[in-house]
Amino acid sequence: MMQVSNFDFTQIARLGWDFLKGLFDFDEVQTTWYSWRKCPFDTCTGACLSLSRRTYPDLPICRFADLRFPFTRHAACYDYYTWLFTSMVPHVKTLCHFSPLCQTIGTFVPHVTKLYGAGPFVNISAIFFRCIQNDAVILQYLKKLIIDFEMLEHPPSGQMIAQDVLRSDAVIIVKIVYLYLPISVKMVGVRLLKGLDISGSSDKAIIIELMVKILGRESQHSVTSKLFDVIPFEDFKLDVRAWTTILHAYSRCGKYEKAIALFGFMKVRGVCPTLVTYNVVLDAYGKKGRSWSKILDLLEEMKSVGLEFDEFTCSTVISACGREGLLEEAKSFFDGLKLNGYVPGTVTYNSLLQVYGKAGIYNEASSVLKEMEEKNCPPDSVTYNELVAAYVRAGFHEEGASLIDTMTCKGVMPNAVTYTTLIDAYGKAAKEDKALSLFRKMKESGCVPNVCTYNSILGMLGKKSRIDEMMEILSDMKSNGCTPNRVTWNTMLAMCGNRGMHKYVNRVFHEMKNCGFEPDRDTFNTLISAYGRCGSEIDAGKMYNEMIKAGFSPCITTYNALLNALARRGDWRAAESVILDMRNKGFKPNETTYSLMLHSHSKGGNVRGIERIAKEIYDGNIYPSWMLLRTLVIANFKCRSLTGMERAFQEFMKHGYKPDLVLFNSMLSIFARNRMYERAHEMLHLIRDNGLQPDLVTYNSLMDMYARAGECWKAQEVLNGLLEGGGRPDLVSYNTVIKGFCRQGLMQEAMRTFTEMTNRGIRPCIVTYNTFIAGFSARGFFQEVSEVISYMIQHNCRPNELTYNTIVDGYCKAKKYKDAMDFVSRIGEKDALYNEESLQRLVTRVRENMES
């Protein structure tokens, strides 16, 4: 018996009142109730079991039904449940007994499965099935249920089902499994069905069709696809509706090849596909990808058999274009529909909006909304959500956010998708505080966040390592009853994708599997990307191989995850091999693919590779999206290609895209490095004109520009302005100003800045000290140089080779070669760790200067 602590024994006795009334008279009940109040729970239950088994073997079924309540409510004893259930089955003598039996099953099964899983239920189920198969009364009752079910599906044609077909015991079991058992144990039913004898030729088709219809009605796509992977349904003659349901199940489970193969088999068998069938296959092709020509062939086939496109047909085809980035094809198809007299509805317009939204073409998206209003086609929340997506993809975050007010004014309430799109966009633009503010506004407006909302926020905070806030969001997610899904786990895996964290990736992955989430293709893609970001390309490659072994075929996201790993180390040659493999397998690179290639080339310093992709973009072979042109600007910046960067920025602005602060800072920095001061100031004005505020990177670039130009006091003014505005200068800020003063020989001002820096708690680095050494050496202040060396070593900052080279060059520039040799010979006195080989290189350096 299972022990139960802290249990209210009075309550259990009260809950057993109905049962006791069937066993004793009133006085006995009073006495028994009183005595059971003092008994431990296992004694109480044991007495119940013993008394019932010995004294009342023929207890009416209604009493068993009553008895279920006190015990199932507390889920106390599995032994009791088993006895109760098996005791009930032999008493099913009449139809009035069958209903209580089914009710008891409905109450009994969830508790057993919750406590013990679905496994123990198999044996109990078998008892039940054997009972109903051998009882003619119950079989007749179930046949009536089947007819009623068919009439619900096809009134009144269900009456035409032949009674002799319904005699199949297998049909009855199918009905019981899928009409009366909870979804949590449906797979138990599947296992039972596999063991049944369904070899009778007269019953095969009806069994399969019943199974399909019931599963389809309950949207059990996964169960359907698994079941029909086992059952050889190709031998059966099914109706078109059954075939279509199986097709739909395969498509929903990502088994696109099977769905397409089954469609071909249907036609070979002479089954005429309906419009719904064609729509399902179109959807399968669209989700499979790389199938535009097949989709066009299917559309022609539909026309040839006289089928007219409906809204689902049109929206499915346009959505397929969106997945592949086929903008021109989508627009051409849409225009062709209108020329042929088709009047698009909201769903069709929304699918076109989605295409433009994914590409960030906000002006085209806006024109679609305008056309809808002109045609009196009412926009819905999906319409505005796609428009929001278009704006944020083009960098217009505030414009996208303003659509929330527009929606509300027009009576369309923003939903979780609206807010999540904006929150995700703010997160990607490093505007975490705005995203969190919008999240609070979302909840205040009464819009309930969904799991996607939480996943976006968790991913955003994870990238910034804002762990405490992440924990708050996870707590909020739990308190709102929002259950983490596979994407949540994938997000957690992605968050671990930082250098040195690959052990955490392993731990999260194992925990995910322990919680019952088996990795899918998205999980493998996330793992490949996470390991790549951790710097573990070997593990990324292993995950790719594991994915193939698990039966998942790579998709565009998989290849992009591999490219991401290669881009981080600048291995552009390997990245180009991945691109070649993609093309050979029929995949079309998307904007993310090309962006990652640009990152690979920039990290590897391959300017020619960047130029090749840029030419493809400018020639119109690659669509110039916001993301791609932005990446092109940054890639040229990293390679210090001024010409390439200016051209890319010009293209970006020409397409009407809105630059972000990162882009402006990159432009300002490269102009500053090339002493193009007017252009740098132009960028500064553009930052403010676009409603952006200069950040620390902006100020540091300005300081660097002035320091390089010899205008050290202007660099100091920028630093002062940063402080006055409440900004927090970093080590780079102070090093830049110190460099400006040292280059002008203003060593006292440099020392003052150094003191200010240390007073603010910023610790100097090797660059700081080397800047001072260069300043003192250039002016022959070698005593001060020696003091700087001593100070460095005392403060745990060892001089490097550049430090000593700078000092030696200073002596040689002053023609003090002997002093240079003396300095080299004394290095060991202050820096015991400096090796002999390095000392010899310094001696050689002095001699070369003497001879030159």
HUCORCOR-V667882 format. One record per run of one state. SS is the DSSP state (h for helix, s for strand, l for the rest). FROM is the first residue (numbers start at 1). TO is the last residue. Records with the same first field share a line. If there is no record, write none. Layout:
SS: FROM-TO, FROM-TO
This chain:
l: 1-8, 16-16, 22-25, 37-40, 56-60, 75-77, 90-94, 117-120, 134-135, 154-156, 161-164, 168-168, 181-182, 195-203, 218-220, 231-232, 236-239, 253-255, 269-274, 289-291, 305-310, 325-326, 340-345, 360-361, 375-380, 394-396, 410-415, 429-431, 445-450, 464-466, 480-485, 496-501, 515-520, 534-536, 550-555, 570-571, 585-590, 604-606, 619-625, 639-641, 655-660, 674-676, 690-695, 709-711, 725-730, 744-746, 760-765, 779-781, 795-800, 814-816, 831-835, 852-852
h: 9-15, 17-21, 26-36, 41-55, 61-74, 78-89, 95-116, 121-133, 136-153, 157-160, 165-167, 169-180, 183-194, 204-217, 221-230, 233-235, 240-252, 256-268, 275-288, 292-304, 311-324, 327-339, 346-359, 362-374, 381-393, 397-409, 416-428, 432-444, 451-463, 467-479, 486-495, 502-514, 521-533, 537-549, 556-569, 572-584, 591-603, 607-618, 626-638, 642-654, 661-673, 677-689, 696-708, 712-724, 731-743, 747-759, 766-778, 782-794, 801-813, 817-830, 836-851
